[in-house]
Amino acid sequence: MTRYNAEISAGSLLPLESRRIALLLLTDPDPAAWLHAIETENILQKKTPATARRQARLLQRRLITLDAQAWKMMAERENEVLIQLLLAAAIKHSQLLGDFMMRVYADRQRRLEPALAPADWQDFLTECAHHDPAVAAWSDSTKAKLFQVIVRILAEAKYLESARSMKLTPQFLHPDVRHYLRAHDETYVLECLERVR
């Protein structure tokens, strides 16, 4: 089994859409109800059914790494809690994101360097290819897209000032998010989120 996949390139945190998917998951929809919500009701408000299906599939795969308690928090709580839980789900769904935060982001911070640099990504991917040879086969455009999405995710989660500046702005976890992750023994996710401050 491969350690890394490129699926995260399909979208960043998408908080508004993720909140809607969390609400849908809480209804425990069967395949017909899921399709009706995504395509007929167009709850994600996408221009084409194909786009809606693709984005819904990504968000579903991401969100089901957590449970109904997290979906309820995503649906009902303030934006800070929503974003941090989405970041936790994205890390669980993509070890590439988690390892990047632990190896590159945390390392830059430890060395008191103010920002990420594009060269960090190339070095990181070279290291990833040692753990998972499939990474070496990714196209240059896939690698570039992955970096773009990961930077956007970190900016949305406020771990970067912006996608353009890539300046490090580490965050403190909301106590309720930390409590949820600890209660569910999410050691790797907590390490990714808390080592980087």
N, C-alpha and C positions, 0 to 999 in steps of 0.2 A: 504493500500500500504506500502511496506517496504521502510524504509529510506535508508538502505544500501544494496548493491549487491556486489557479488564477481567477477563481470565481468572484473574488472581491472586486474585480475590475468592473463588474456589472453595475456598481453603484456605491455611493458613500453612505452616510448614516441615514439620510432621508427621514428626518424626524416626523414630519407631518404624515407621510405615507406609512411609516412604521407604526405610528399611533393607531392609524386606521386598521392596519393588519393585526395589531395586538387586540383591538376590540373584536375583530372578526374571529380570531383564534379563540377568544373567550366564549364564543357561541358554539364551539366544537362543531364546525360545519362539516357536512359530508361533501364529497367531491362535487355534487351538483350545486349545493348551496354556495360552495367556494367559487365555482365558475360563474354562478349567477351574480355574486357580489362583485367579482373582479371584472367580468365582461359586460353584463347587462346593466347593473347599477353603476359600474365604472367608479368604484369608491376611491380609486387612486387618481381619478381624473386625468387619464392619459388619452392621447389623440387616437391611438389605434389599439384594438384588442391584443395584438401581438406584444406591443410595448407593455401594456398592463399586465399580461400574463408573465412576461419575462421578469418585470420588476417585482411582482407579487411572489414569484417563485424564489427569487433571491431573498426577499425579506422574510418569507416563511421559513426558509432553511436557516436563516440567521436567528430568528426569534425562537424557533423550537429548540435551540440549544439551551434556552432557559425554560421556566415553567409558568403555569397560570398565575402564580403570585407575582412574578416579574411582569407579565403581560398586564395585570391589573394595575400595577404601579406605573407602567408605561402609559396606560390609558388615562389614569386619573391624576397623577402627580405633576408637579411643576417641571418646567423644561430641564432644569439641572439634573433631576433624577432620571427623566426620560433619556437624555443624551448620554449620561454615564452608564445606564443599563444597556443602551444601544451599543456603546463602545465595548462593554463587557461581552455582549452577544457577538459582535463583530470579531473580537479576539478569539472567542470559542469557535467561531465558524472559520476563521482564517488564522492558522498558526503563523503565517507569513507576517501578518500585522503584529501579533503578539511578540514574535521574535525580533521584529524590527524595533519595537518600543523598548524591549529589554536590552538588545545588543547595541543599537545605534543611538536612539534617543537618550537612554540612560547613560551611555558612555560619553556622549557629547556633554551632557549635564555634569557628569562627574568631573570632566576636564574643564569645566567652567567655560565651555564654548557657547556663544550666544545663539547659534542657529544651526540648522541642518544644512548640508551642502549636497548637490546632486551626486558628487563623487561618492558620498556615503552609500548611496543606493547600489552603485556598481560593485563596490567592495562587499556589501552585504549579500548581493545575489551570488557573487563568486563563492562566498562562504556557504550560502544555502545549497549551492550545487554540490558541495562535498557531502552534505547530509541527504540530499535528494537529487539524483542525477537528472530527473525530469526537468528541473529548473533550467539547465543548460540548453534544453531544446526549445524553450520559449522564444518567440520572435522578439525582435527589438521593439516592435510596436506594442506588443503585450507587456513587455518589461516597463516601457515608458508609461503606459496606461496605468499599470499597477502602482507605480510611484506617484503618479498624479492623484489617484484615488486615495492612497494611504495618506498623502499630505493633506488632501481635502478633509478626510476623516479626522485627522489630528487637529486641523483648524476648526472644524465644526465642534469638536469636543473641547476646544479652547486649550489644547496642549501646544498649539502653535498660534502665534499672534495672527497670522494669515497664511494662506497658501502661497502668496507671493514672497513675503519676507522670510518665511520658515523660521522665524525667531521663536525660541523655546519659551513657553509660558506654562510650566507644569501646574497641575491642579491638585487640590485636595478632594478626596472622595467625600460625597455626601454621607453622613453617618448611616442613613437608612440603606444606601447602596452597599456600603461596607458591611453592614450587619447582614444583609441578604446574601452577599457573596461568601462571608464567613460561615453562615448557617448552612450553606450548600457546599462547603468544602472546596470552593473555587480558588485553590492555592495559586495555580498558574496565572489566572486572570488577575488576582489581587497583586501578585508579584509584578505583573506587567504595568498595572495602574499605579502602584504605590512606590515602586523603585524609582519611578521617574518624577521625583520631587525632592 
